Amino acid sequence: RPNRKELYESLAFVSRVSALISPKDLVVDCCSGHGMIGMLFLAFRRAQRAVVIDKKARESTNVMLDAWRDFLPSSDDTFSVLEGDLRDMLPTLLESEKDKGRICVVACHACAHLTDRVLETSC
């Protein structure tokens, strides 16, 4: 389960990014872990949908979704988890979206080489 430090870091990250961009149709949270950043974008109404990508889905994501349900949009298709290799999943996801200008890709928890890959793929 996420700890207090992760919550504070995620809140600070979402707050800072939200100050820099307009609300988006989709936020993609790469190397998402629990998916907290994607959920926070939804809770603060900074995105209409969130997709979180990680190599392994975590049970804690569903626990957090249940706990935060009252703060998230009610539609079931607003939050989804993609489990697998970011290098495959991100390009496929971005290619499937029509309006690329309405997407924000974040990678707060990505390591060095995956940060480079996210930038190469999404910019």
C-alpha positions in Angstrom: 0.0 0.0 0.0 1.2 3.5 -0.6 2.7 5.4 2.3 2.3 9.0 3.4 5.5 10.1 1.6 4.2 8.8 -1.7 0.9 10.6 -1.2 2.6 13.9 -0.5 5.0 13.5 -3.4 2.1 12.6 -5.7 0.0 15.5 -4.6 2.9 17.9 -5.1 3.6 16.4 -8.6 0.0 16.7 -9.7 -0.3 20.2 -8.3 2.7 21.4 -10.1 1.9 19.8 -13.4 -1.7 21.0 -13.2 -0.4 24.6 -12.8 1.5 24.2 -16.1 -1.1 22.6 -18.3 -4.8 22.9 -19.2 -7.2 20.1 -18.3 -6.7 17.1 -20.6 -8.9 14.4 -22.1 -6.4 11.8 -21.1 -3.5 11.5 -18.7 -1.2 8.6 -19.1 0.7 7.7 -15.9 3.8 5.7 -16.9 5.6 3.4 -14.4 2.6 4.2 -12.2 3.0 1.8 -9.3 -0.3 2.1 -7.4 -1.8 4.5 -10.0 -2.1 7.3 -7.5 -1.0 10.1 -9.9 -3.6 9.1 -12.5 -6.3 9.0 -9.8 -5.3 12.4 -8.5 -5.6 13.9 -12.0 -9.1 12.6 -12.1 -10.0 13.6 -8.6 -8.9 17.2 -9.2 -10.7 17.1 -12.6 -7.5 17.8 -14.5 -8.3 14.9 -16.9 -11.4 13.1 -18.1 -9.7 9.7 -18.3 -6.5 8.2 -16.8 -4.6 5.2 -18.0 -1.8 3.9 -15.8 0.9 1.7 -17.2 3.2 -0.5 -15.2 5.0 -3.8 -15.7 2.9 -5.4 -13.0 -0.6 -4.4 -11.8 -0.9 -4.1 -8.1 -3.8 -5.1 -5.8 -3.3 -1.8 -3.9 -4.6 0.0 -7.0 -8.1 -1.5 -6.5 -8.0 -0.8 -2.8 -7.2 2.9 -3.6 -9.9 3.0 -6.2 -12.4 1.8 -3.7 -11.3 4.2 -1.0 -11.3 7.2 -3.4 -14.5 6.2 -5.3 -16.4 9.3 -4.0 -13.8 11.6 -5.4 -13.4 10.1 -8.8 -15.7 10.4 -11.9 -18.5 7.8 -11.7 -17.9 6.3 -15.2 -16.2 2.9 -15.2 -14.1 3.8 -18.3 -12.4 6.8 -16.7 -9.6 4.8 -15.1 -7.8 1.8 -16.6 -4.6 -0.2 -15.9 -2.4 -1.5 -18.6 0.0 -4.2 -17.4 3.1 -4.8 -19.5 6.2 -3.4 -21.0 6.0 0.4 -21.3 8.1 0.3 -24.5 5.2 -1.6 -26.2 2.2 -0.2 -24.3 2.8 3.5 -24.6 3.3 3.7 -28.4 0.2 1.5 -29.0 -1.9 3.6 -26.6 -0.8 6.9 -28.1 -1.4 5.7 -31.7 -5.0 4.7 -30.7 -5.9 8.2 -29.5 -7.3 10.7 -32.0 -6.6 14.1 -30.5 -2.9 13.9 -29.4 -3.0 17.5 -28.2 -5.4 16.6 -25.4 -3.1 14.0 -23.8 -0.7 14.5 -21.0 2.0 11.8 -20.5 3.7 11.7 -17.1 6.4 9.5 -15.7 7.0 10.7 -12.1 8.3 7.3 -11.0 10.2 6.2 -14.1 13.9 5.3 -13.9 16.4 7.0 -16.1 16.2 4.8 -19.3 12.4 4.6 -19.1 12.2 8.4 -18.7 14.1 8.7 -21.9 11.8 6.2 -23.6 8.7 8.1 -22.4 10.1 11.4 -23.8 11.1 9.8 -27.1 7.7 8.2 -27.5 5.4 11.0 -26.4 7.1 14.1 -27.8 
